[in-house]
Amino acid sequence: MFCAATALALPTHVTAANACAAPGDSNAIATEIVNGVNQTRRARGLPPLGFNQRLAQASQDHACDMAIHAIRGHRGSDGSNAQLRARARGYRACTIAENVAWDFPRVAQVVNGWNASPGHLSNILHPRVSEMGVGVAQGAKGPTYVLVLGQSC
């Protein structure tokens, strides 16, 4: 469900307090998502997005929150939204958008699912975003994926 090679380093947030774990291949997953998003943009004549570590941290925060609390969607267990999570990580956004996904056994299905959804595709193709971050967390029911796209002020 869901409401050019790049080397990435996903933030890891594994502590006894929050018990959130990224899958062992989380960097490969993030790279595949980044490449898929940029392929979608290039196919429509848009420039590729850069990778932003602060957006990745905000994405990972939400992926962990959803995995730990078994919640789905854009609102965090604390009531936060993508804008607030990005700001908490030091990202001042003029434009921000977020895609989330879960229950997909293969990463390619995540990007394909977003591309098949008008709202999610609109976020990917947003003309006023220039960078993105990806978060992946392993929950009891499988991986949760978060993509945050933004344009800093």
N, C-alpha and C positions, 0 to 999 in steps of 0.2 A: 504494500500500500504506500501511498505517498501523499499527503496534504501538501606534434613535436614533443618529445618526452621531457618531463620536468622532474627534477629531484625535489622532494618536499620533506619537511620534518614536522610531523604532527605532534602537537603538544600531548604529553601523557599526564593524566590526572589520576594516578592510582594511589590511594591512601586507604588506610583502615577505616577512616571516617566515611569516605564516600563510596568505596568499593567499586569504582568505575574502572573498566579496563577497555583499552582499544584493542581490536583484533591484532594478532601478531603480524599480519600483513597490512596494517593500516596505512603505511606510507605508500605501498603499491596501490591500495584502494583509492587513496586521495589523488595520487598521480593519474589514475585511470579516470576519475571524475573530472579533474582539471582538464585533461586532454579531451574528454568527451564534450565538455562544455565549450571549450575553445573550437573544437571541430564544428559544433553546431553554429557557433557565431561566424566562423570563417565561411561556412557554406552559404550564409546569408549576407555576405559582404561586410560583416562587422569585424572590428579588430579583436584579437584575442585579449583576454583579461590576464593581468598579472596576479601572482600569488601574494597574499598579504598575511603575515604571521599573526597580526592582531585579530584579523577576521577569522583566521584558523582557530585561534584560542577561543573566540566567542562561539564559533561553530562547535568546537569540542565541548565547551561548557554546556551548551544546550543538548548535544548528543548524550553526554553523561547524565544530565538531569532527566532526560526522557528515559534512558536505560534504567537508572536507579529507581525512579518513581513510577515506572511503567505508564508514562503518559505519552500522548501523541499530539502533535500540533505545534503551533508557533508560540503559545504562551507557556512560559516556564512554570515550574512548581511554585516559584516565588512571585508569580505574576509578571515577570519580565517579558519583554519582547526583543526582537533582534536589535533594535536601536539601542536599548538600554544595555544589552549584553555586550555590544560592540563598544559602547562608551565606557563600560566598566573595564574593558581591556585596553583603553587608551586610544580608541579609534573614533575620531570626530567625523561623522558621516553627514554629507549633504543629501545623499541618496543611499538607501539601503533596501535590500530585498532578501528574502530567505526561502529556500526550498528544503523540505524535510522528506524523508522516505524511510520505510521500514518493511520488513517481511519480503525482501527481495533476496533470493539465494545467490544471485550473480550481480556484480557491480554494473555490468553493461545494461542490465534491466533497469537500474536506477535512472541512469541518464536517458534511456529510451522512454521510460515512464514519464519523466519530466518533459521530454520533447513531445510526447503525445497529449499532454495536458495543456490547454491554452493558457491557464494562469501561470503555471510553472515555466512554460516556454517563454512567456512574456517577461518573466524575471530574467531568464538567461539572455534574452535578446534586448534587454533594457538598454537604450542608447546612452543613458547617463550613469552607467557603472563602468569602472575601469579595472577593478581588482576583485579577488574572491578569496575565500578561505573555506576549507573543508574540515569537518569533524566526523569521526566514526567512533561509535561505542558499542561494545558487546553487551546486550541485555539478556535477560533470561529467555526471551523469545527470538533472539537473533540480533543481527546488527541493526543499528540505527544510524542514518546518514543525515548530515546537515550541511547545506551549502549556503553561505552568506556572501552576497555580492554587494559591493559598495563603491561609492565615490567619496573620497575625503574632501573636506572643506579646506 
